[in-house]
Amino acid sequence: METVQEVIRNWLLEQQDWLQEAADRLLKQGNLLASDLQVICSLLKTPEGRSVTKHRVFDSLVAANDHDTELRLHQISGVSGIENLSPNVPLNFGEGNLTILYGHNGSGKSSYTRILKIISGKPSATPLKANVFNATPLAKHCQVSFSMNGELSTIDWLVNGAPIENLRAIDIFDSEVAIGYLTEESAASYIPPLVKLFESLATVCDQIKDLLQKEQNQLTRKLPNLPPNFLRTGPGKQYQSLHAHISDDALKLLLTWSEEHQSRLESIKERLKSADPKALAKRKRDTKARIEKIIQDLKLGLSAYKTANIEDIRARRTIANEKRKIADEAAKVGSAQLDGVGSVTWHAMWEAARTYSKTAYPTGAFPQTDDGAKCVLCQQNLSADAQTRLQEFEKFVQGELESAAKKAEGLYQDALNRLPKAPSQEEIETLCIAADLTSDRWNKYLQEFWATASLAKKHLIDHEKQGLATEVADATDAIAMLEKYGQQLQGEAEQCEKDAQEFDREKAEEQLLALEAKRWIAHQEAAVTSEIARLREVETYDSWKGLVNPGRISRKAGDVAEQFVTKAYEMRFNDELKKMGASHIRVQLIKSRTSRGISLHRLCLKGATNNKALPHEVLSEGERRIISLAAFLADVVNKPQSSTFVFDDPISSLDHEYEWHVAKRLAELAKERQVIVFTHRLSLFGAMEDVAKKMGDEWKKQHFQQMCIEAYFGAAGHPAEQATWNAKTKKADNILLGRLNAAKKAESAEMYRQLAQGICSDFRKLLERTVEDDLLNEVVKRHRRSVTTDGRLTKLPKIQQEDCQLIDRLMTKYSCFEHSQSQEAPILIPEEAELRSDIEELKTWRAEFSKR
């Protein structure tokens, strides 16, 4: 079976690195400083910090343990201004491990318990009040003396001040604690440090989450408020519902305000203003026609002046030149007397001569070289040589190479002739206005395009002698935009024609408002972009905060606690029930849930058909008391520290059988630590004495102490004279007489009254003990569970009527000092002589009775 260290280590190595770092620091340091939290928070934000790592060994898991300490309460003294407590001497808890303090109701027992609860920081502690029947005291405090591992300390504690840290380990059981175990969920008081690591991790998660939240709170929204009239538009709704997951395309679409949008806006405005939709439709179509003209010209220009066509013209020019050169070489006629035959100028002259020859010799062939014919150029008679030259010239012109050269030159010229003419600047401006392209951008673009085209044409016509022609910019996008605009105009024209038949003004106004909203949003581009970035950062913080949710820590804490805390807790509870004779009660302790790394437990009925039935609703008062006491002990006895247990009336509502079991259990606890018991039941007072005897005379002498707390004159919490309470009756007579001698010397009547009040109260107790110890020879004692007959019954017959009358008379006389009396019958303190006489009378009787 895995140890708790192995279970926790294996789990930690499955967690993200930031959580491992937190655990490692907790194990090494115990607590995390603000700087530690900042480091862990920064680590969480990194991909590395959010990855699962395996490099840590968590050596500190082995070292984590508890420190065994011994805590003892010694006394409470100097009580002032706390409820009705006004003790004249300190309440000393003695040096032994088992102290039982008896007192009637109202004697101040619970007030001492309430002091101990608040100074030890118990959640169920209630604020202490001053005595409401007296003037408010100037000082409200007490001194508490205690020792830690033998080192004595005394602290002056101010009423309702901060708890004393060293006393937090005290465990206190009273009625309020009992109710808490019966009716509420509770965490185990002691959790092994390694298991408690989960609670610390859950706390760290909360602290990291707080840090992240503070940082996230700095990411404030700075988006301008949408104008109210845009709230119900489509773009307005998008603006109001911006979120981190909006795509870049969707965001771009929301923020884009194009010329098309502006045109649509103006078109709707125009429709709303127009009194003649049909005329407006005509204007739209006319505008569309001009747009189409611009598109057509751009397409021609783009086709003519793009690189491919320019290169084609250059190729034609190259071919024409090459063929002309070849033809010229072939044109060198032998009879020619001048150079340049075959040149362009020569060809032009020859073709002109041919044309003129048709006029001079309409029926003759060209050239006319018959006898008597004249030269059509110089109009002189042709010699035989001249006739031969003209015939050779015509033969050259009509030759194959010359024809090829002419054809190539013709193709080149055709290509040049097809180059479109660029419109002038004025024509372009007029076109833009007519096409409703009012943006300077369009005018500038068209001017630049056709300027480039015009220059290219000039260079091409000049055969690029003055410079090379360059292509125009690609107009594909511009043409597409213009075509889209043309389609828009077409749609607007059609809409206007529909408007002429039936105009939906409300719809048009909605469209206008939507476009105006879109334009407004587009103007907030920087703010919107910033807001999207903020939202994405907020979402990142939300994801980080999700990682520090302590849910998975609580679940694992529940698993570990179930294995290493809850089962042991349940076993201790069942064991406590058994030790206190209550194992037959059908009740069980179960884990109810895990919250923030802490396992919570509660008591429930075992085997009940009604799952909603609760123990405090079904069980008897005594059963409720015994199971709450068992739950308390199961909760606290496993603590490694040896600290004080305080019980205030632990046997309330218990019968004698349960009472005896509780007494034995308290004595068993006192073997290892200090146990202080407050009770108003003499039966428990005696039962504790009996169980102390069973633990051995030496142990009883060293550890067992019985005390009494009294209340008189409206003040409570007075520790009774212990010698009178515990001494043999014969010795007690002399103690009381000695105290009376001291009271006789009091400085005032009031001082005597206070001292005599205590003597009368103790005298009443001595009378009760006289009945038990002397008259009945200790056969029966009120606070003792057993009846002792061994060797004692033989002395009972010596009791006489006069003995009973004496004891009865004195008991009646002094009963007012031990029991509540009517306010109409005030207590009268006997004078010193009368009180001395009564004590001496009892002393004399005791001496005479013992000799019978």
Secondary structure, 3 states (H helix, E strand, C coil): CCCHHHHHHHHHCCCEHHHHHHHHHHHHHCCCCHHHHHHHHHHHCCCCCCCECCCCCCCHHHHCCCCCCEEEEEEEEEEECCECECCCCCEECCCCCEEEEECCCCCCHHHHHHHHHHHCCCCCCCCCCECCCCCCCCCCEEEEEEEECCEEEEEEEECCCCCCHHHCCCEEECHHHHHHHHHCCEECCCCCHHHHHHHHHHHHHHHHHHHHHHHHHCCCCCCCCCCHHHCCCHHHHHHHCCCCCCCHHHHHHHHCCCHHHHHHHHHHHHHHHCCCHHHHHHHHHHHHHHHHHHHHHHHHHHHHCCHHHHHHHHHHHHHHHHHHHHHHHHCCCCCCCCCCCCCHHHHHHHHHHHHHHHHHCCCCCCCCCCCCCECCCCCCECCHHHHHHHHHHHHHHCCHHHHHHHHHHHHHHHHHHCCCCCCCHHHHHHHHHHCCCCCHHHHHHHHHHHHHHHHHHHHHHCCCCCCCCCCCCCCHHHHHHHHHHHHHHHHHHHHHHHHHHCCCHHHHHHHHHHHHHHHHHHHCHHHHHHHHHHHHHHHHHHHHHHHCCCHHHHHHHHHHHHHHHHHHHHHHHHHHHHHCCCCCCCEEEEEEEEECCEEEEEEEECCCCCCCCCHHHHCCHHHHHHHHHHHHHHHHCCCCCECCEEEECCCCCCCHHHHHHHHHHHHHHCCCCCEEEEECCHHHHHHHHHHHHHCCHHHHHHHEEEEEEEEECCEEEEECCHHHHHCCHHHHHHHHHHHHHHHHCCCCHHHHHHHHHHHHHHHHHHHHHHHHHHHCCCCCCCCCCCCCCCCCHHHHHHCCHHHHHHHHHHHHHHHHHCCCCCCCCCCCCCCHHHHHHHHHHHHHHHHHHHCC
